[in-house]
Each structure stands twice: as C-alpha cells, then as structure tokens.
Amino acid sequence: MVEELIRVVRMTFKPQDVPDFMNLFHEVSPCIRRFEGCKHLELWEDRRYPNVLTTYSIWESDAHLEAYRKSELFRKTWDRTRMWFAAPPEAHSYRRKVQVEVS
C-alpha cells in the first residue's frame, strides 16, 4: 500500500461569508488539484451546520503537502480564507491503515 498523506481541514465560517469562500474555492481548486503531489481534493459541508466546511485532500507524501503549504498559491488562498473564519480551523493528517474494496 502506498504511503499517501490524507489531510482533513475543518473550517467554521461566518455564515454570511460562506458564498465568498465558495467562490474562492471554485477559483483555486483546479490549481490545487494540479499542484505537484495532489492526488485528490474534495470540499464537504456539515449536514447540520452549513457554515462548517471541510477540505479532504490526498497527497503523495508529507513533502508534497509541505511544498504546497509553502507555495504562493497556498499563502494567497489562506490569507483570503482566514478573514472569513468564525472559529480557528482544525487540521489533521492521516495515513490509511486498511482499505476495504467493495465488490
């Protein structure tokens, strides 16, 4: 099994700023998906709290994620995003331990 890094970032936005974040995400997500080492990117919405959004991404390695986090793309995106937060974001990194194939 490949040692990919799974990154989950849960963000709580001021409700009135969710549309601004959504516009930004649609603008930058193609660039993030093309970033070297990014294998997958999704945006999730909490079922109970529509102002809580979570990014789910898969990276080839820790080094690839770190390169992205040090990039101009990340810096510019994060600078714009953080002004809309209603609470501090929560970021977690995971390694897949077991993958069950559904047949």
N, CA, C and O atoms as CSV, one atom per row, in Angstrom:
chain,resi,resn,atom,element,x,y,z
A,1,MET,N,N,0.845,-1.184,0.000
A,1,MET,CA,C,0.000,0.000,0.000
A,1,MET,C,C,0.890,1.247,0.000
A,1,MET,O,O,1.889,1.299,0.717
A,2,VAL,N,N,0.528,2.238,-0.796
A,2,VAL,CA,C,1.294,3.468,-0.919
A,2,VAL,C,C,1.089,4.320,0.330
A,2,VAL,O,O,-0.019,4.402,0.860
A,3,GLU,N,N,2.174,4.959,0.797
A,3,GLU,CA,C,2.110,5.812,1.984
A,3,GLU,C,C,1.648,7.215,1.625
A,3,GLU,O,O,2.442,8.155,1.655
A,4,GLU,N,N,0.388,7.364,1.290
A,4,GLU,CA,C,-0.164,8.674,0.979
A,4,GLU,C,C,-0.475,9.403,2.289
A,4,GLU,O,O,-0.595,8.794,3.352
A,5,LEU,N,N,-0.599,10.719,2.174
A,5,LEU,CA,C,-0.996,11.533,3.301
A,5,LEU,C,C,-2.411,12.053,3.038
A,5,LEU,O,O,-2.677,12.634,1.986
A,6,ILE,N,N,-3.297,11.844,3.978
A,6,ILE,CA,C,-4.666,12.341,3.869
A,6,ILE,C,C,-4.774,13.536,4.798
A,6,ILE,O,O,-4.467,13.438,5.986
A,7,ARG,N,N,-5.208,14.657,4.259
A,7,ARG,CA,C,-5.302,15.905,5.019
A,7,ARG,C,C,-6.764,16.334,5.095
A,7,ARG,O,O,-7.444,16.456,4.076
A,8,VAL,N,N,-7.232,16.561,6.314
A,8,VAL,CA,C,-8.599,16.982,6.561
A,8,VAL,C,C,-8.543,18.305,7.330
A,8,VAL,O,O,-7.957,18.383,8.410
A,9,VAL,N,N,-9.160,19.339,6.761
A,9,VAL,CA,C,-9.174,20.654,7.404
A,9,VAL,C,C,-10.622,21.103,7.559
A,9,VAL,O,O,-11.322,21.347,6.576
A,10,ARG,N,N,-11.058,21.208,8.812
A,10,ARG,CA,C,-12.434,21.628,9.131
A,10,ARG,C,C,-12.421,23.123,9.451
A,10,ARG,O,O,-11.672,23.586,10.311
A,11,MET,N,N,-13.271,23.866,8.735
A,11,MET,CA,C,-13.293,25.317,8.866
A,11,MET,C,C,-14.708,25.787,9.176
A,11,MET,O,O,-15.665,25.396,8.507
A,12,THR,N,N,-14.830,26.628,10.195
A,12,THR,CA,C,-16.113,27.227,10.560
A,12,THR,C,C,-16.098,28.679,10.096
A,12,THR,O,O,-15.269,29.480,10.528
A,13,PHE,N,N,-17.031,28.996,9.209
A,13,PHE,CA,C,-17.093,30.333,8.624
A,13,PHE,C,C,-18.233,31.138,9.220
A,13,PHE,O,O,-19.212,30.585,9.721
A,14,LYS,N,N,-18.087,32.457,9.157
A,14,LYS,CA,C,-19.227,33.321,9.446
A,14,LYS,C,C,-20.245,33.023,8.341
A,14,LYS,O,O,-19.891,33.037,7.162
A,15,PRO,N,N,-21.492,32.757,8.702
A,15,PRO,CA,C,-22.473,32.338,7.688
A,15,PRO,C,C,-22.547,33.254,6.469
A,15,PRO,O,O,-22.694,32.775,5.344
A,16,GLN,N,N,-22.449,34.546,6.677
A,16,GLN,CA,C,-22.559,35.480,5.550
A,16,GLN,C,C,-21.352,35.407,4.606
A,16,GLN,O,O,-21.412,35.918,3.488
A,17,ASP,N,N,-20.253,34.772,5.051
A,17,ASP,CA,C,-19.049,34.696,4.226
A,17,ASP,C,C,-18.898,33.384,3.470
A,17,ASP,O,O,-17.972,33.235,2.672
A,18,VAL,N,N,-19.791,32.435,3.707
A,18,VAL,CA,C,-19.713,31.148,3.005
A,18,VAL,C,C,-19.733,31.331,1.485
A,18,VAL,O,O,-18.927,30.697,0.803
A,19,PRO,N,N,-20.618,32.172,0.917
A,19,PRO,CA,C,-20.595,32.347,-0.547
A,19,PRO,C,C,-19.255,32.871,-1.070
A,19,PRO,O,O,-18.811,32.474,-2.147
A,20,ASP,N,N,-18.612,33.759,-0.312
A,20,ASP,CA,C,-17.296,34.256,-0.729
A,20,ASP,C,C,-16.266,33.124,-0.737
A,20,ASP,O,O,-15.462,33.012,-1.662
A,21,PHE,N,N,-16.301,32.289,0.302
A,21,PHE,CA,C,-15.371,31.163,0.327
A,21,PHE,C,C,-15.651,30.203,-0.818
A,21,PHE,O,O,-14.723,29.716,-1.463
A,22,MET,N,N,-16.912,29.929,-1.070
A,22,MET,CA,C,-17.262,29.009,-2.155
A,22,MET,C,C,-16.745,29.528,-3.494
A,22,MET,O,O,-16.216,28.759,-4.297
A,23,ASN,N,N,-16.894,30.819,-3.734
A,23,ASN,CA,C,-16.360,31.408,-4.973
A,23,ASN,C,C,-14.854,31.234,-5.047
A,23,ASN,O,O,-14.317,30.879,-6.096
A,24,LEU,N,N,-14.166,31.485,-3.934
A,24,LEU,CA,C,-12.718,31.323,-3.910
A,24,LEU,C,C,-12.340,29.865,-4.146
A,24,LEU,O,O,-11.419,29.587,-4.914
A,25,PHE,N,N,-13.032,28.932,-3.501
A,25,PHE,CA,C,-12.707,27.518,-3.664
A,25,PHE,C,C,-12.865,27.091,-5.124
A,25,PHE,O,O,-12.015,26.377,-5.658
A,26,HIS,N,N,-13.938,27.521,-5.764
A,26,HIS,CA,C,-14.143,27.177,-7.180
A,26,HIS,C,C,-13.052,27.784,-8.058
A,26,HIS,O,O,-12.680,27.207,-9.079
A,27,GLU,N,N,-12.548,28.931,-7.664
A,27,GLU,CA,C,-11.479,29.599,-8.412
A,27,GLU,C,C,-10.141,28.879,-8.273
A,27,GLU,O,O,-9.436,28.688,-9.264
A,28,VAL,N,N,-9.781,28.476,-7.042
A,28,VAL,CA,C,-8.440,27.932,-6.796
A,28,VAL,C,C,-8.364,26.410,-6.815
A,28,VAL,O,O,-7.272,25.862,-6.961
A,29,SER,N,N,-9.485,25.713,-6.671
A,29,SER,CA,C,-9.408,24.246,-6.584
A,29,SER,C,C,-8.759,23.597,-7.808
A,29,SER,O,O,-8.022,22.626,-7.633
A,30,PRO,N,N,-8.987,24.075,-9.037
A,30,PRO,CA,C,-8.269,23.461,-10.156
A,30,PRO,C,C,-6.748,23.615,-10.031
A,30,PRO,O,O,-6.001,22.711,-10.407
A,31,CYS,N,N,-6.292,24.746,-9.507
A,31,CYS,CA,C,-4.851,24.967,-9.321
A,31,CYS,C,C,-4.297,24.046,-8.235
A,31,CYS,O,O,-3.194,23.515,-8.368
A,32,ILE,N,N,-5.067,23.859,-7.160
A,32,ILE,CA,C,-4.627,22.959,-6.090
A,32,ILE,C,C,-4.558,21.535,-6.627
A,32,ILE,O,O,-3.592,20.819,-6.364
A,33,ARG,N,N,-5.572,21.120,-7.377
A,33,ARG,CA,C,-5.597,19.757,-7.933
A,33,ARG,C,C,-4.417,19.507,-8.870
A,33,ARG,O,O,-3.938,18.378,-8.977
A,34,ARG,N,N,-3.946,20.554,-9.549
A,34,ARG,CA,C,-2.804,20.413,-10.461
A,34,ARG,C,C,-1.460,20.537,-9.738
A,34,ARG,O,O,-0.414,20.283,-10.336
A,35,PHE,N,N,-1.476,20.921,-8.472
A,35,PHE,CA,C,-0.226,21.096,-7.736
A,35,PHE,C,C,0.475,19.749,-7.627
A,35,PHE,O,O,-0.162,18.729,-7.366
A,36,GLU,N,N,1.780,19.751,-7.827
A,36,GLU,CA,C,2.540,18.501,-7.802
A,36,GLU,C,C,2.302,17.751,-6.490
A,36,GLU,O,O,2.490,18.299,-5.404
A,37,GLY,N,N,1.890,16.506,-6.608
A,37,GLY,CA,C,1.680,15.655,-5.444
A,37,GLY,C,C,0.250,15.592,-4.955
A,37,GLY,O,O,-0.083,14.730,-4.142
A,38,CYS,N,N,-0.618,16.497,-5.437
A,38,CYS,CA,C,-2.031,16.436,-5.035
A,38,CYS,C,C,-2.730,15.385,-5.885
A,38,CYS,O,O,-2.777,15.489,-7.110
A,39,LYS,N,N,-3.269,14.380,-5.222
A,39,LYS,CA,C,-3.929,13.284,-5.929
A,39,LYS,C,C,-5.444,13.393,-5.894
A,39,LYS,O,O,-6.135,12.783,-6.709
A,40,HIS,N,N,-5.966,14.183,-4.935
A,40,HIS,CA,C,-7.426,14.249,-4.771
A,40,HIS,C,C,-7.761,15.461,-3.908
A,40,HIS,O,O,-7.017,15.809,-2.991
A,41,LEU,N,N,-8.891,16.098,-4.213
A,41,LEU,CA,C,-9.366,17.227,-3.407
A,41,LEU,C,C,-10.885,17.262,-3.438
A,41,LEU,O,O,-11.495,17.200,-4.506
A,42,GLU,N,N,-11.491,17.362,-2.262
A,42,GLU,CA,C,-12.938,17.483,-2.140
A,42,GLU,C,C,-13.247,18.566,-1.115
A,42,GLU,O,O,-12.415,18.896,-0.270
A,43,LEU,N,N,-14.459,19.113,-1.203
A,43,LEU,CA,C,-14.974,20.031,-0.193
A,43,LEU,C,C,-16.277,19.453,0.331
A,43,LEU,O,O,-17.178,19.126,-0.442
A,44,TRP,N,N,-16.372,19.330,1.645
A,44,TRP,CA,C,-17.549,18.771,2.277
A,44,TRP,C,C,-18.268,19.851,3.082
A,44,TRP,O,O,-17.648,20.781,3.596
A,45,GLU,N,N,-19.591,19.705,3.179
A,45,GLU,CA,C,-20.400,20.601,4.006
A,45,GLU,C,C,-21.005,19.791,5.149
A,45,GLU,O,O,-21.550,18.710,4.929
A,46,ASP,N,N,-20.909,20.312,6.358
A,46,ASP,CA,C,-21.501,19.653,7.514
A,46,ASP,C,C,-23.019,19.574,7.331
A,46,ASP,O,O,-23.645,20.549,6.915
A,47,ARG,N,N,-23.602,18.435,7.637
A,47,ARG,CA,C,-25.046,18.238,7.417
A,47,ARG,C,C,-25.907,19.115,8.316
A,47,ARG,O,O,-27.000,19.522,7.923
A,48,ARG,N,N,-25.425,19.407,9.517
A,48,ARG,CA,C,-26.216,20.223,10.451
A,48,ARG,C,C,-25.863,21.700,10.385
A,48,ARG,O,O,-26.716,22.556,10.625
A,49,TYR,N,N,-24.614,22.003,10.063
A,49,TYR,CA,C,-24.137,23.383,10.103
A,49,TYR,C,C,-23.532,23.754,8.747
A,49,TYR,O,O,-22.357,23.481,8.503
A,50,PRO,N,N,-24.312,24.366,7.872
A,50,PRO,CA,C,-23.827,24.651,6.519
A,50,PRO,C,C,-22.680,25.659,6.451
A,50,PRO,O,O,-22.079,25.842,5.392
A,51,ASN,N,N,-22.377,26.307,7.561
A,51,ASN,CA,C,-21.227,27.217,7.580
A,51,ASN,C,C,-19.946,26.504,8.018
A,51,ASN,O,O,-18.895,27.134,8.142
A,52,VAL,N,N,-20.032,25.190,8.251
A,52,VAL,CA,C,-18.843,24.388,8.582
A,52,VAL,C,C,-18.491,23.558,7.350
A,52,VAL,O,O,-19.242,22.673,6.941
A,53,LEU,N,N,-17.341,23.864,6.776
A,53,LEU,CA,C,-16.878,23.188,5.562
A,53,LEU,C,C,-15.549,22.503,5.844
A,53,LEU,O,O,-14.747,22.974,6.650
A,54,THR,N,N,-15.336,21.394,5.171
A,54,THR,CA,C,-14.131,20.598,5.388
A,54,THR,C,C,-13.497,20.260,4.052
A,54,THR,O,O,-14.169,19.796,3.131
A,55,THR,N,N,-12.193,20.497,3.955
A,55,THR,CA,C,-11.476,20.028,2.773
A,55,THR,C,C,-10.876,18.663,3.100
A,55,THR,O,O,-10.376,18.425,4.199
A,56,TYR,N,N,-10.943,17.788,2.122
A,56,TYR,CA,C,-10.385,16.444,2.206
A,56,TYR,C,C,-9.452,16.316,1.015
A,56,TYR,O,O,-9.890,16.381,-0.134
A,57,SER,N,N,-8.165,16.133,1.289
A,57,SER,CA,C,-7.221,16.008,0.182
A,57,SER,C,C,-6.277,14.840,0.429
A,57,SER,O,O,-6.017,14.450,1.567
A,58,ILE,N,N,-5.778,14.299,-0.668
A,58,ILE,CA,C,-4.821,13.199,-0.608
A,58,ILE,C,C,-3.566,13.656,-1.332
A,58,ILE,O,O,-3.624,14.151,-2.458
A,59,TRP,N,N,-2.433,13.482,-0.668
A,59,TRP,CA,C,-1.138,13.911,-1.189
A,59,TRP,C,C,-0.207,12.716,-1.294
A,59,TRP,O,O,-0.285,11.779,-0.499
A,60,GLU,N,N,0.672,12.760,-2.281
A,60,GLU,CA,C,1.621,11.658,-2.475
A,60,GLU,C,C,2.514,11.454,-1.260
A,60,GLU,O,O,2.904,10.325,-0.960
A,61,SER,N,N,2.843,12.540,-0.556
A,61,SER,CA,C,3.748,12.431,0.592
A,61,SER,C,C,3.640,13.679,1.457
A,61,SER,O,O,3.049,14.681,1.056
A,62,ASP,N,N,4.219,13.601,2.645
A,62,ASP,CA,C,4.311,14.771,3.521
A,62,ASP,C,C,5.052,15.905,2.814
A,62,ASP,O,O,4.669,17.069,2.929
A,63,ALA,N,N,6.108,15.563,2.088
A,63,ALA,CA,C,6.910,16.581,1.400
A,63,ALA,C,C,6.089,17.340,0.365
A,63,ALA,O,O,6.257,18.549,0.209
A,64,HIS,N,N,5.205,16.646,-0.341
A,64,HIS,CA,C,4.357,17.315,-1.321
A,64,HIS,C,C,3.386,18.283,-0.643
A,64,HIS,O,O,3.183,19.398,-1.125
A,65,LEU,N,N,2.788,17.861,0.467
A,65,LEU,CA,C,1.895,18.756,1.192
A,65,LEU,C,C,2.668,19.964,1.712
A,65,LEU,O,O,2.186,21.094,1.620
A,66,GLU,N,N,3.851,19.738,2.253
A,66,GLU,CA,C,4.654,20.850,2.769
A,66,GLU,C,C,5.040,21.821,1.661
A,66,GLU,O,O,5.042,23.034,1.874
A,67,ALA,N,N,5.365,21.304,0.487
A,67,ALA,CA,C,5.693,22.179,-0.650
A,67,ALA,C,C,4.490,23.041,-1.005
A,67,ALA,O,O,4.639,24.231,-1.283
A,68,TYR,N,N,3.306,22.453,-0.999
A,68,TYR,CA,C,2.093,23.216,-1.257
A,68,TYR,C,C,1.888,24.273,-0.178
A,68,TYR,O,O,1.578,25.422,-0.493
A,69,ARG,N,N,2.056,23.904,1.087
A,69,ARG,CA,C,1.833,24.842,2.192
A,69,ARG,C,C,2.824,26.000,2.180
A,69,ARG,O,O,2.547,27.053,2.755
A,70,LYS,N,N,3.967,25.824,1.538
A,70,LYS,CA,C,4.968,26.899,1.424
A,70,LYS,C,C,4.823,27.692,0.125
A,70,LYS,O,O,5.592,28.619,-0.126
A,71,SER,N,N,3.850,27.334,-0.691
A,71,SER,CA,C,3.696,27.950,-2.008
A,71,SER,C,C,2.959,29.284,-1.949
A,71,SER,O,O,2.252,29.586,-0.987
A,72,GLU,N,N,3.142,30.059,-2.987
A,72,GLU,CA,C,2.417,31.315,-3.154
A,72,GLU,C,C,0.911,31.053,-3.253
A,72,GLU,O,O,0.111,31.815,-2.710
A,73,LEU,N,N,0.528,29.985,-3.942
A,73,LEU,CA,C,-0.878,29.633,-4.090
A,73,LEU,C,C,-1.528,29.447,-2.721
A,73,LEU,O,O,-2.592,30.008,-2.456
A,74,PHE,N,N,-0.896,28.665,-1.855
A,74,PHE,CA,C,-1.448,28.441,-0.520
A,74,PHE,C,C,-1.501,29.743,0.262
A,74,PHE,O,O,-2.526,30.062,0.865
A,75,ARG,N,N,-0.414,30.496,0.259
A,75,ARG,CA,C,-0.345,31.731,1.041
A,75,ARG,C,C,-1.452,32.694,0.640
A,75,ARG,O,O,-2.141,33.241,1.501
A,76,LYS,N,N,-1.627,32.905,-0.649
A,76,LYS,CA,C,-2.659,33.834,-1.117
A,76,LYS,C,C,-4.064,33.313,-0.785
A,76,LYS,O,O,-4.934,34.082,-0.376
A,77,THR,N,N,-4.277,32.021,-0.960
A,77,THR,CA,C,-5.585,31.430,-0.675
A,77,THR,C,C,-5.889,31.498,0.821
A,77,THR,O,O,-6.991,31.883,1.212
A,78,TRP,N,N,-4.928,31.128,1.648
A,78,TRP,CA,C,-5.140,31.112,3.096
A,78,TRP,C,C,-5.332,32.529,3.634
A,78,TRP,O,O,-6.152,32.743,4.527
A,79,ASP,N,N,-4.582,33.501,3.097
A,79,ASP,CA,C,-4.747,34.895,3.533
A,79,ASP,C,C,-6.171,35.380,3.298
A,79,ASP,O,O,-6.735,36.087,4.133
A,80,ARG,N,N,-6.740,35.009,2.183
A,80,ARG,CA,C,-8.122,35.412,1.888
A,80,ARG,C,C,-9.124,34.620,2.732
A,80,ARG,O,O,-10.113,35.177,3.207
A,81,THR,N,N,-8.871,33.333,2.917
A,81,THR,CA,C,-9.813,32.464,3.615
A,81,THR,C,C,-9.931,32.801,5.096
A,81,THR,O,O,-11.037,32.850,5.634
A,82,ARG,N,N,-8.822,33.028,5.746
A,82,ARG,CA,C,-8.861,33.157,7.212
A,82,ARG,C,C,-9.644,34.365,7.708
A,82,ARG,O,O,-10.073,34.378,8.861
A,83,MET,N,N,-9.842,35.371,6.878
A,83,MET,CA,C,-10.624,36.526,7.328
A,83,MET,C,C,-12.110,36.178,7.477
A,83,MET,O,O,-12.861,36.926,8.103
A,84,TRP,N,N,-12.531,35.056,6.908
A,84,TRP,CA,C,-13.932,34.640,6.979
A,84,TRP,C,C,-14.216,33.658,8.112
A,84,TRP,O,O,-15.367,33.268,8.309
A,85,PHE,N,N,-13.187,33.252,8.861
A,85,PHE,CA,C,-13.381,32.255,9.917
A,85,PHE,C,C,-14.174,32.818,11.099
A,85,PHE,O,O,-13.982,33.961,11.514
A,86,ALA,N,N,-15.063,31.987,11.620
A,86,ALA,CA,C,-15.782,32.307,12.851
A,86,ALA,C,C,-15.130,31.604,14.046
A,86,ALA,O,O,-15.417,31.931,15.197
A,87,ALA,N,N,-14.261,30.645,13.765
A,87,ALA,CA,C,-13.550,29.887,14.796
A,87,ALA,C,C,-12.238,29.397,14.176
A,87,ALA,O,O,-12.125,29.324,12.953
A,88,PRO,N,N,-11.254,29.062,15.002
A,88,PRO,CA,C,-9.997,28.551,14.442
A,88,PRO,C,C,-10.230,27.251,13.661
A,88,PRO,O,O,-11.026,26.411,14.084
A,89,PRO,N,N,-9.547,27.083,12.537
A,89,PRO,CA,C,-9.682,25.831,11.786
A,89,PRO,C,C,-9.004,24.680,12.514
A,89,PRO,O,O,-8.122,24.884,13.349
A,90,GLU,N,N,-9.430,23.475,12.182
A,90,GLU,CA,C,-8.828,22.261,12.741
A,90,GLU,C,C,-8.263,21.440,11.594
A,90,GLU,O,O,-8.997,21.042,10.689
A,91,ALA,N,N,-6.964,21.187,11.629
A,91,ALA,CA,C,-6.319,20.414,10.566
A,91,ALA,C,C,-5.750,19.121,11.143
A,91,ALA,O,O,-5.142,19.113,12.214
A,92,HIS,N,N,-5.963,18.029,10.409
A,92,HIS,CA,C,-5.463,16.722,10.831
A,92,HIS,C,C,-4.896,15.994,9.621
A,92,HIS,O,O,-5.407,16.112,8.507
A,93,SER,N,N,-3.835,15.246,9.861
A,93,SER,CA,C,-3.221,14.434,8.812
A,93,SER,C,C,-3.348,12.967,9.192
A,93,SER,O,O,-3.203,12.593,10.356
A,94,TYR,N,N,-3.623,12.146,8.186
A,94,TYR,CA,C,-3.863,10.719,8.416
A,94,TYR,C,C,-3.099,9.865,7.424
A,94,TYR,O,O,-2.723,10.322,6.345
A,95,ARG,N,N,-2.878,8.622,7.806
A,95,ARG,CA,C,-2.367,7.578,6.929
A,95,ARG,C,C,-3.432,6.490,6.882
A,95,ARG,O,O,-3.990,6.116,7.913
A,96,ARG,N,N,-3.708,5.993,5.704
A,96,ARG,CA,C,-4.687,4.910,5.558
A,96,ARG,C,C,-4.070,3.633,6.121
A,96,ARG,O,O,-2.956,3.263,5.750
A,97,LYS,N,N,-4.786,2.966,7.010
A,97,LYS,CA,C,-4.299,1.716,7.606
A,97,LYS,C,C,-4.904,0.509,6.899
A,97,LYS,O,O,-4.207,-0.472,6.641
A,98,VAL,N,N,-6.192,0.576,6.586
A,98,VAL,CA,C,-6.878,-0.536,5.943
A,98,VAL,C,C,-7.809,0.048,4.889
A,98,VAL,O,O,-8.539,1.004,5.149
A,99,GLN,N,N,-7.773,-0.535,3.705
A,99,GLN,CA,C,-8.692,-0.130,2.666
A,99,GLN,C,C,-9.492,-1.356,2.248
A,99,GLN,O,O,-8.938,-2.363,1.808
A,100,VAL,N,N,-10.789,-1.245,2.395
A,100,VAL,CA,C,-11.665,-2.359,2.062
A,100,VAL,C,C,-12.290,-2.091,0.705
A,100,VAL,O,O,-12.936,-1.062,0.506
A,101,GLU,N,N,-12.106,-2.992,-0.206
A,101,GLU,CA,C,-12.681,-2.877,-1.546
A,101,GLU,C,C,-14.089,-3.455,-1.514
A,101,GLU,O,O,-14.310,-4.560,-1.017
A,102,VAL,N,N,-15.022,-2.706,-2.041
A,102,VAL,CA,C,-16.412,-3.152,-2.122
A,102,VAL,C,C,-16.629,-3.747,-3.486
A,102,VAL,O,O,-16.326,-3.127,-4.505
A,103,SER,N,N,-17.164,-4.970,-3.501
A,103,SER,CA,C,-17.377,-5.612,-4.805
A,103,SER,C,C,-18.840,-5.649,-5.180
A,103,SER,O,O,-19.192,-6.155,-6.246
